[in-house]
Amino acid sequence: MASFRYNARKSDGLTVDGIIEATDRGEALSALSERGLFASRLELFLEERRTGEDSSASSVPVRHPIPTGRIRRKEITTFTRQMAALLEATIPIPAALGGLGEEEENGSLRQVLGELSSSVRRGESFSEALQRYPHLFPPLYVSMVEVGEEAGALDKVMSDLADLLEQEDEVRSEVLGAVAYPCFVLAFGMLTTFILLVFIMPSLFGMLEGMLAVLPAPTRILLAVSEFSQKYWLGIVAAVAGGGLLVRWYLLTPRGAFAWDRFRLHLPLLGRVFRAASLGRFARTLGTLVRSGVSLIPALQIVENTVGNRYIAQSIARVTEETRSGDSLAAPLRRLGLFPAPMVQMISVGEETGRLDTMLLRVAGLQERQMRRLSSTLISLLGPALILVVGAIIGFVVISLLLPIFQMSQAFR
């Protein structure tokens, strides 16, 4: 018999710690399941040996260095898909990890896969090994792997996880694509105008002032702006940089991050894109967890940290508390207005028919399609609008330069 230290969650969401006696890990998990406990961590418990033997080497967990190279999210997604295929082919986990590590081109990820393979060969579970790299494998990832290990369906769970990651990558790319082009146009226009005002306009205005006694009003306005920009351009750059750093610092604080996430959801048109993306991620992640066997309360707690918006995460926390007290999932969602009414109705039907996971995934699909439709509308409207704004600014500059030339041409007639 061996002793296992566990951290488990009850059906009501409360966590408990303890030690259980079993012959192996599988028997320990079965015993905990019979008690109504969902194990989030299970590790071999080694007591201090009284025989005088040095047990420090076996009782101290192995610490792996954090890889210094960059590992992109898409590489983790690809690894998950490949791992699912290998497990489906009944290849053992250590061999699958070792094989993927040998073929991996990214040196940092190759190092991680090699260390994961070594940890599993030493007797650790796959989920325990993944917990050593929280920057690569978040709680959602680890929790789903744990469920797959306990249910004996790790290949299916890894396939579901790969589907989830691929869908999230696609949604993230579409959201970034929706805002990247308009931001580029606006930044390019502002930079061009700044260069014109500081480095090019002053010499042209010097010639015009020598030729005309009174400059037109638009030209005088542009001249005043140009002189101010030329005289204080270092201060302007420093103020913009300092303001940017100050805003960045504020957004890194919990209060600032929460305020920014709430503000994003209320932006015209763009806010609807962010809302649809976050709600789609919420529904897809929760549906995937429920389908994988995670009970609703722990699944909601996991989703809180993965939805990508603190304001919506706060609302989900309130939903979790109301659901924990015995309410259904649809009722608090309806009261908070988190989802549109048709979506809440679909979730309610899913609860009543015992197909909550299926309905949540359908809701996710609807929200993601809405996000794509809004993104297309945003790109078609916002890009030309910003081009018009930049064109108006440059047009004002051109008119301010041409008016004095027209006056001089009329004076020579």
KERO-504194 format. One record per residue (C-alpha): x negated, y, z; residue in three letters. Coordinates in Angstrom, 2 decimals, always signed. Layout:
N
PT        c1        c2        c3   code
PT         X         Y         Z    ALA
...
***
This chain:
413
PT        c1        c2        c3   code
PT     +0.00     +0.00     +0.00    MET
PT     -1.13     +3.56     -0.74    ALA
PT     -0.01     +6.92     +0.57    SER
PT     +1.25     +9.62     -1.78    PHE
PT     +1.72    +13.25     -0.86    ARG
PT     +4.72    +14.76     -2.64    TYR
PT     +6.47    +18.05     -3.20    ASN
PT    +10.05    +17.50     -4.32    ALA
PT    +13.24    +19.40     -4.90    ARG
PT    +16.64    +18.39     -3.55    LYS
PT    +19.83    +18.52     -5.60    SER
PT    +20.70    +21.82     -3.92    ASP
PT    +17.42    +23.37     -5.08    GLY
PT    +15.56    +23.28     -1.73    LEU
PT    +11.99    +21.99     -1.73    THR
PT    +10.54    +19.46     +0.72    VAL
PT     +7.03    +18.13     +1.32    ASP
PT     +6.01    +14.80     +2.76    GLY
PT     +4.08    +11.56     +2.44    ILE
PT     +5.52     +8.30     +1.11    ILE
PT     +4.09     +4.76     +1.16    GLU
PT     +4.16     +2.77     -2.08    ALA
PT     +2.10     +0.29     -4.04    THR
PT     +1.70     +2.61     -7.01    ASP
PT     +2.85     +5.91     -8.45    ARG
PT     +5.85     +4.43    -10.26    GLY
PT     +7.21     +2.84     -7.09    GLU
PT     +6.75     +6.14     -5.23    ALA
PT     +8.72     +8.02     -7.88    LEU
PT    +11.49     +5.42     -7.77    SER
PT    +11.71     +5.66     -3.98    ALA
PT    +11.96     +9.45     -4.12    LEU
PT    +14.63     +9.23     -6.82    SER
PT    +16.70     +6.91     -4.62    GLU
PT    +16.56     +9.55     -1.89    ARG
PT    +17.92    +12.17     -4.29    GLY
PT    +14.57    +13.98     -4.59    LEU
PT    +13.14    +15.40     -7.84    PHE
PT     +9.33    +15.21     -7.53    ALA
PT     +7.53    +18.28     -8.84    SER
PT     +4.14    +17.04     -7.58    ARG
PT     +2.94    +13.58     -6.54    LEU
PT     -0.69    +12.86     -5.74    GLU
PT     -2.63    +10.16     -3.96    LEU
PT     -3.14    +11.04     -0.29    PHE
PT     -6.54    +10.01     +1.04    LEU
PT     -6.90    +10.00     +4.82    GLU
PT    -10.28    +10.61     +6.45    GLU
PT    -12.12     +7.35     +6.66    ARG
PT    -13.03     +6.28    +10.17    ARG
PT    -15.69     +3.85     +9.01    THR
PT    -18.23     +6.64     +8.53    GLY
PT    -18.20     +6.33     +4.77    GLU
PT    -18.55     +9.57     +2.85    ASP
PT    -15.19    +10.10     +1.22    SER
PT    -15.76    +13.73     +0.20    SER
PT    -16.41    +12.79     -3.40    ALA
PT    -13.03    +11.11     -3.74    SER
PT    -10.93    +13.47     -1.61    SER
PT    -12.10    +16.75     -3.12    VAL
PT    -10.27    +17.46     -6.38    PRO
PT    -12.35    +17.90     -9.48    VAL
PT    -12.53    +21.53    -10.59    ARG
PT    -12.88    +22.20    -14.29    HIS
PT    -14.35    +25.44    -15.57    PRO
PT    -11.95    +27.73    -17.39    ILE
PT    -12.83    +27.80    -21.10    PRO
PT    -14.27    +31.14    -22.15    THR
PT    -13.25    +30.95    -25.83    GLY
PT     -9.87    +32.02    -27.13    ARG
PT     -7.18    +29.38    -27.44    ILE
PT     -4.21    +30.64    -29.40    ARG
PT     -0.64    +29.75    -28.60    ARG
PT     -0.14    +28.19    -32.04    LYS
PT     -3.00    +25.78    -31.32    GLU
PT     -1.19    +24.60    -28.17    ILE
PT     +1.96    +24.15    -30.24    THR
PT     +0.06    +22.08    -32.82    THR
PT     -1.52    +19.98    -30.06    PHE
PT     +1.92    +19.31    -28.56    THR
PT     +3.33    +18.14    -31.89    ARG
PT     +0.32    +15.88    -32.55    GLN
PT     +0.48    +14.47    -29.02    MET
PT     +4.16    +13.66    -29.45    ALA
PT     +3.41    +11.77    -32.69    ALA
PT     +0.60     +9.76    -31.08    LEU
PT     +2.68     +8.85    -28.02    LEU
PT     +5.53     +7.78    -30.30    GLU
PT     +3.03     +5.43    -31.94    ALA
PT     +2.45     +3.90    -28.45    THR
PT     -1.14     +5.17    -28.22    ILE
PT     -2.22     +5.54    -24.54    PRO
PT     -2.46     +9.09    -23.22    ILE
PT     -6.26     +9.08    -22.58    PRO
PT     -6.96     +7.71    -26.05    ALA
PT     -4.59    +10.21    -27.65    ALA
PT     -6.21    +13.13    -25.82    LEU
PT     -9.69    +11.89    -26.66    GLY
PT     -8.86    +11.43    -30.32    GLY
PT     -7.31    +14.88    -30.64    LEU
PT    -10.30    +16.38    -28.86    GLY
PT    -12.75    +14.81    -31.29    GLU
PT    -10.85    +16.23    -34.27    GLU
PT    -10.26    +19.70    -32.76    GLU
PT    -12.17    +22.56    -34.43    GLU
PT    -11.75    +25.06    -31.59    ASN
PT    -14.58    +24.35    -29.14    GLY
PT    -12.69    +25.66    -26.11    SER
PT     -9.61    +23.56    -26.81    LEU
PT    -11.84    +20.55    -27.53    ARG
PT    -13.36    +21.01    -24.06    GLN
PT     -9.91    +21.21    -22.44    VAL
PT     -8.68    +18.06    -24.19    LEU
PT    -11.81    +16.18    -23.19    GLY
PT    -11.35    +17.16    -19.54    GLU
PT     -7.65    +16.24    -19.65    LEU
PT     -8.58    +12.82    -21.03    SER
PT    -11.16    +12.33    -18.27    SER
PT     -8.68    +13.34    -15.57    SER
PT     -6.05    +10.87    -16.80    VAL
PT     -8.65     +8.08    -17.00    ARG
PT     -9.52     +8.76    -13.33    ARG
PT     -5.91     +8.04    -12.36    GLY
PT     -4.23    +11.42    -12.44    GLU
PT     -0.92    +11.82    -14.20    SER
PT     -0.80    +13.86    -17.40    PHE
PT     +1.27    +16.59    -15.71    SER
PT     -1.19    +16.87    -12.81    GLU
PT     -4.05    +17.28    -15.26    ALA
PT     -2.15    +20.00    -17.15    LEU
PT     -1.65    +21.96    -13.92    GLN
PT     -5.38    +22.73    -13.88    ARG
PT     -4.87    +25.05    -16.87    TYR
PT     -1.88    +27.29    -16.01    PRO
PT     -3.04    +29.92    -18.53    HIS
PT     -2.52    +27.35    -21.32    LEU
PT     +0.31    +25.21    -19.96    PHE
PT     +2.95    +27.25    -18.09    PRO
PT     +5.38    +25.78    -15.51    PRO
PT     +7.95    +25.05    -18.21    LEU
PT     +5.44    +22.88    -20.08    TYR
PT     +4.30    +21.01    -16.96    VAL
PT     +7.84    +20.48    -15.67    SER
PT     +9.00    +18.91    -18.92    MET
PT     +5.97    +16.61    -19.00    VAL
PT     +6.72    +15.53    -15.41    GLU
PT    +10.29    +14.71    -16.35    VAL
PT     +9.07    +12.71    -19.35    GLY
PT     +6.65    +10.73    -17.18    GLU
PT     +9.28     +9.91    -14.59    GLU
PT    +11.90     +8.92    -17.18    ALA
PT     +9.45     +6.89    -19.26    GLY
PT    +10.26     +8.99    -22.31    ALA
PT     +7.20    +11.20    -22.56    LEU
PT     +7.04    +10.91    -26.36    ASP
PT    +10.60    +12.21    -26.76    LYS
PT    +10.08    +15.01    -24.24    VAL
PT     +6.84    +16.08    -25.95    MET
PT     +8.70    +16.15    -29.26    SER
PT    +11.42    +18.33    -27.72    ASP
PT     +8.74    +20.57    -26.21    LEU
PT     +7.02    +20.91    -29.58    ALA
PT    +10.36    +21.89    -31.17    ASP
PT    +10.84    +24.51    -28.47    LEU
PT     +7.35    +25.98    -28.88    LEU
PT     +7.64    +26.07    -32.67    GLU
PT    +10.99    +27.83    -32.43    GLN
PT     +9.60    +30.38    -29.96    GLU
PT     +6.60    +31.03    -32.21    ASP
PT     +8.91    +31.65    -35.14    GLU
PT    +11.13    +34.03    -33.15    VAL
PT     +8.14    +35.92    -31.75    ARG
PT     +6.67    +36.34    -35.23    SER
PT     +9.94    +37.69    -36.58    GLU
PT    +10.32    +40.20    -33.73    VAL
PT     +6.75    +41.43    -34.15    LEU
PT     +7.24    +41.63    -37.90    GLY
PT    +10.35    +43.75    -37.39    ALA
PT     +8.49    +46.43    -35.42    VAL
PT     +4.99    +46.21    -36.91    ALA
PT     +5.62    +47.92    -40.26    TYR
PT     +7.60    +50.91    -38.90    PRO
PT     +5.01    +51.48    -36.17    CYS
PT     +2.22    +51.37    -38.75    PHE
PT     +3.97    +53.91    -40.99    VAL
PT     +4.55    +56.29    -38.08    LEU
PT     +0.99    +55.98    -36.75    ALA
PT     -0.50    +56.49    -40.23    PHE
PT     +1.62    +59.58    -40.83    GLY
PT     +0.69    +61.12    -37.48    MET
PT     -3.02    +60.44    -38.06    LEU
PT     -2.90    +61.94    -41.57    THR
PT     -1.16    +65.07    -40.33    THR
PT     -3.66    +65.48    -37.48    PHE
PT     -6.63    +65.23    -39.88    ILE
PT     -5.06    +67.78    -42.21    LEU
PT     -4.39    +70.28    -39.42    LEU
PT     -7.80    +70.00    -37.75    VAL
PT    -10.31    +69.51    -40.55    PHE
PT     -8.77    +70.59    -43.89    ILE
PT     -6.24    +73.37    -43.31    MET
PT     -8.48    +75.91    -41.51    PRO
PT    -10.65    +76.58    -44.58    SER
PT     -7.59    +76.90    -46.85    LEU
PT     -5.88    +79.31    -44.47    PHE
PT     -9.04    +81.40    -44.28    GLY
PT     -8.86    +82.02    -48.03    MET
PT     -5.13    +82.75    -47.95    LEU
PT     -5.43    +85.28    -45.13    GLU
PT     -8.04    +87.21    -47.16    GLY
PT     -5.77    +87.38    -50.20    MET
PT     -2.42    +88.29    -48.61    LEU
PT     -1.64    +90.90    -45.98    ALA
PT     +1.47    +89.06    -44.72    VAL
PT     +1.80    +85.30    -44.90    LEU
PT     +5.21    +83.58    -45.21    PRO
PT     +6.83    +82.38    -41.98    ALA
PT     +6.26    +78.61    -42.62    PRO
PT     +2.61    +79.33    -43.40    THR
PT     +2.19    +81.34    -40.17    ARG
PT     +3.74    +78.52    -38.14    ILE
PT     +1.45    +75.94    -39.72    LEU
PT     -1.52    +78.29    -39.24    LEU
PT     -0.77    +78.64    -35.52    ALA
PT     -0.47    +74.87    -35.11    VAL
PT     -3.68    +74.32    -37.08    SER
PT     -5.66    +76.86    -35.04    GLU
PT     -4.44    +75.36    -31.78    PHE
PT     -5.26    +71.83    -32.96    SER
PT     -8.71    +72.88    -34.18    GLN
PT     -9.52    +74.72    -30.96    LYS
PT     -8.26    +72.11    -28.53    TYR
PT     -8.44    +68.87    -30.51    TRP
PT    -10.75    +67.23    -27.97    LEU
PT     -8.31    +68.11    -25.23    GLY
PT     -5.41    +66.77    -27.27    ILE
PT     -7.21    +63.47    -27.87    VAL
PT     -8.15    +63.24    -24.18    ALA
PT     -4.57    +64.02    -23.11    ALA
PT     -3.12    +61.40    -25.47    VAL
PT     -5.66    +58.79    -24.32    ALA
PT     -5.13    +59.64    -20.65    GLY
PT     -1.36    +59.57    -21.09    GLY
PT     -1.61    +56.19    -22.80    GLY
PT     -3.72    +54.77    -19.96    LEU
PT     -1.34    +56.20    -17.36    LEU
PT     +1.67    +54.68    -19.12    VAL
PT     -0.18    +51.35    -19.43    ARG
PT     -0.99    +51.39    -15.69    TRP
PT     +2.65    +52.11    -14.84    TYR
PT     +3.89    +49.33    -17.11    LEU
PT     +1.56    +46.87    -15.35    LEU
PT     +3.26    +47.59    -12.01    THR
PT     +6.36    +45.49    -11.16    PRO
PT     +8.56    +48.59    -11.08    ARG
PT     +7.25    +49.91    -14.39    GLY
PT     +7.49    +46.54    -16.14    ALA
PT    +11.08    +46.12    -14.97    PHE
PT    +12.00    +49.66    -16.10    ALA
PT    +10.40    +49.07    -19.52    TRP
PT    +12.19    +45.75    -20.03    ASP
PT    +15.51    +47.38    -19.15    ARG
PT    +14.78    +50.35    -21.42    PHE
PT    +13.94    +48.06    -24.35    ARG
PT    +17.36    +46.44    -24.18    LEU
PT    +19.09    +49.82    -24.57    HIS
PT    +17.16    +51.03    -27.62    LEU
PT    +19.36    +51.67    -30.69    PRO
PT    +19.38    +48.57    -32.92    LEU
PT    +15.92    +47.49    -31.71    LEU
PT    +17.37    +46.75    -28.26    GLY
PT    +19.83    +44.32    -29.80    ARG
PT    +16.92    +42.47    -31.41    VAL
PT    +15.12    +42.16    -28.07    PHE
PT    +18.32    +41.06    -26.32    ARG
PT    +19.16    +38.41    -28.92    ALA
PT    +15.57    +37.08    -28.82    ALA
PT    +15.55    +36.83    -24.99    SER
PT    +19.00    +35.24    -24.77    LEU
PT    +18.11    +32.80    -27.53    GLY
PT    +14.96    +31.79    -25.64    ARG
PT    +16.99    +31.42    -22.42    PHE
PT    +19.57    +29.14    -24.04    ALA
PT    +17.05    +27.05    -25.98    ARG
PT    +14.70    +26.58    -23.01    THR
PT    +17.53    +25.72    -20.62    LEU
PT    +19.13    +23.37    -23.14    GLY
PT    +15.82    +21.59    -23.74    THR
PT    +15.19    +21.19    -20.00    LEU
PT    +18.70    +19.88    -19.32    VAL
PT    +18.45    +17.45    -22.25    ARG
PT    +15.09    +16.24    -20.90    SER
PT    +16.67    +15.35    -17.55    GLY
PT    +15.89    +18.37    -15.37    VAL
PT    +18.80    +19.24    -13.09    SER
PT    +20.46    +22.62    -13.62    LEU
PT    +19.17    +24.58    -10.59    ILE
PT    +15.46    +23.74    -11.07    PRO
PT    +15.89    +24.33    -14.80    ALA
PT    +17.33    +27.82    -14.19    LEU
PT    +14.44    +28.61    -11.84    GLN
PT    +11.95    +27.60    -14.52    ILE
PT    +13.74    +29.63    -17.19    VAL
PT    +13.55    +32.78    -15.03    GLU
PT     +9.78    +32.89    -15.62    ASN
PT     +9.90    +32.12    -19.33    THR
PT    +12.65    +34.35    -20.72    VAL
PT    +10.21    +37.21    -21.42    GLY
PT    +12.30    +40.07    -19.98    ASN
PT    +12.31    +40.94    -16.28    ARG
PT    +15.71    +42.60    -16.40    TYR
PT    +17.34    +39.50    -17.88    ILE
PT    +15.28    +37.31    -15.51    ALA
PT    +16.81    +39.17    -12.56    GLN
PT    +20.27    +38.47    -13.94    SER
PT    +19.37    +34.79    -14.35    ILE
PT    +18.23    +34.70    -10.70    ALA
PT    +21.68    +35.95     -9.68    ARG
PT    +23.25    +33.27    -11.88    VAL
PT    +21.04    +30.66    -10.18    THR
PT    +22.17    +31.73     -6.70    GLU
PT    +25.85    +31.70     -7.65    GLU
PT    +25.47    +28.31     -9.34    THR
PT    +23.65    +26.97     -6.28    ARG
PT    +26.63    +27.97     -4.12    SER
PT    +28.90    +25.71     -6.14    GLY
PT    +29.96    +27.87     -9.06    ASP
PT    +29.72    +26.75    -12.67    SER
PT    +27.13    +28.19    -15.05    LEU
PT    +29.67    +29.87    -17.31    ALA
PT    +31.46    +31.80    -14.54    ALA
PT    +28.50    +33.94    -13.35    PRO
PT    +27.38    +34.45    -16.95    LEU
PT    +30.84    +35.81    -17.75    ARG
PT    +30.83    +38.15    -14.72    ARG
PT    +27.37    +39.53    -15.46    LEU
PT    +28.05    +40.07    -19.16    GLY
PT    +24.77    +38.36    -19.97    LEU
PT    +26.15    +36.58    -23.03    PHE
PT    +28.86    +37.62    -25.49    PRO
PT    +32.26    +36.12    -24.65    ALA
PT    +32.22    +33.48    -27.46    PRO
PT    +28.84    +32.21    -26.26    MET
PT    +30.08    +31.92    -22.66    VAL
PT    +33.11    +30.01    -23.89    GLN
PT    +30.86    +27.52    -25.67    MET
PT    +28.82    +27.02    -22.48    ILE
PT    +32.04    +26.50    -20.50    SER
PT    +33.19    +23.86    -22.99    VAL
PT    +29.79    +22.18    -22.72    GLY
PT    +30.12    +21.95    -18.93    GLU
PT    +33.63    +20.55    -19.13    GLU
PT    +32.72    +17.90    -21.72    THR
PT    +29.35    +16.95    -20.21    GLY
PT    +27.48    +18.25    -23.27    ARG
PT    +25.92    +21.35    -21.74    LEU
PT    +22.54    +20.73    -23.38    ASP
PT    +24.09    +20.49    -26.85    THR
PT    +26.15    +23.65    -26.41    MET
PT    +23.19    +25.59    -25.04    LEU
PT    +21.12    +24.66    -28.08    LEU
PT    +23.98    +25.74    -30.36    ARG
PT    +24.20    +29.04    -28.49    VAL
PT    +20.44    +29.43    -28.96    ALA
PT    +20.83    +28.88    -32.69    GLY
PT    +23.56    +31.54    -32.90    LEU
PT    +21.51    +34.07    -30.94    GLN
PT    +18.43    +33.40    -33.06    GLU
PT    +20.37    +33.82    -36.29    ARG
PT    +21.76    +37.09    -34.98    GLN
PT    +18.22    +38.18    -34.11    MET
PT    +17.06    +37.42    -37.66    ARG
PT    +19.98    +39.31    -39.16    ARG
PT    +19.33    +42.33    -36.94    LEU
PT    +15.62    +42.17    -37.73    SER
PT    +16.34    +42.28    -41.45    SER
PT    +18.64    +45.26    -40.95    THR
PT    +16.05    +46.97    -38.79    LEU
PT    +13.31    +46.52    -41.36    ILE
PT    +15.55    +47.74    -44.19    SER
PT    +16.58    +50.90    -42.28    LEU
PT    +13.73    +51.82    -39.97    LEU
PT    +10.96    +51.67    -42.55    GLY
PT    +12.56    +54.11    -45.01    PRO
PT    +13.67    +56.36    -42.12    ALA
PT    +10.11    +56.70    -40.84    LEU
PT     +8.83    +57.27    -44.37    ILE
PT    +11.35    +60.13    -44.68    LEU
PT    +10.13    +61.62    -41.39    VAL
PT     +6.50    +61.43    -42.47    VAL
PT     +7.43    +62.78    -45.91    GLY
PT     +9.25    +65.72    -44.32    ALA
PT     +6.19    +66.61    -42.25    ILE
PT     +3.84    +66.41    -45.23    ILE
PT     +6.40    +68.27    -47.37    GLY
PT     +6.44    +71.12    -44.84    PHE
PT     +2.64    +71.29    -45.03    VAL
PT     +2.70    +71.39    -48.83    VAL
PT     +5.40    +74.10    -48.92    ILE
PT     +3.47    +76.17    -46.39    SER
PT     +0.45    +76.07    -48.70    LEU
PT     +2.36    +76.72    -51.93    LEU
PT     +4.39    +79.74    -50.73    LEU
PT     +1.32    +82.05    -50.46    PRO
PT     +0.17    +80.89    -53.89    ILE
PT     +3.58    +81.79    -55.38    PHE
PT     +3.39    +85.22    -53.75    GLN
PT     -0.06    +85.84    -55.23    MET
PT     +1.07    +84.73    -58.67    SER
PT     +3.99    +87.20    -58.53    GLN
PT     +1.69    +90.02    -57.35    ALA
PT     -0.57    +89.55    -60.42    PHE
PT     +2.34    +89.88    -62.88    ARG
***
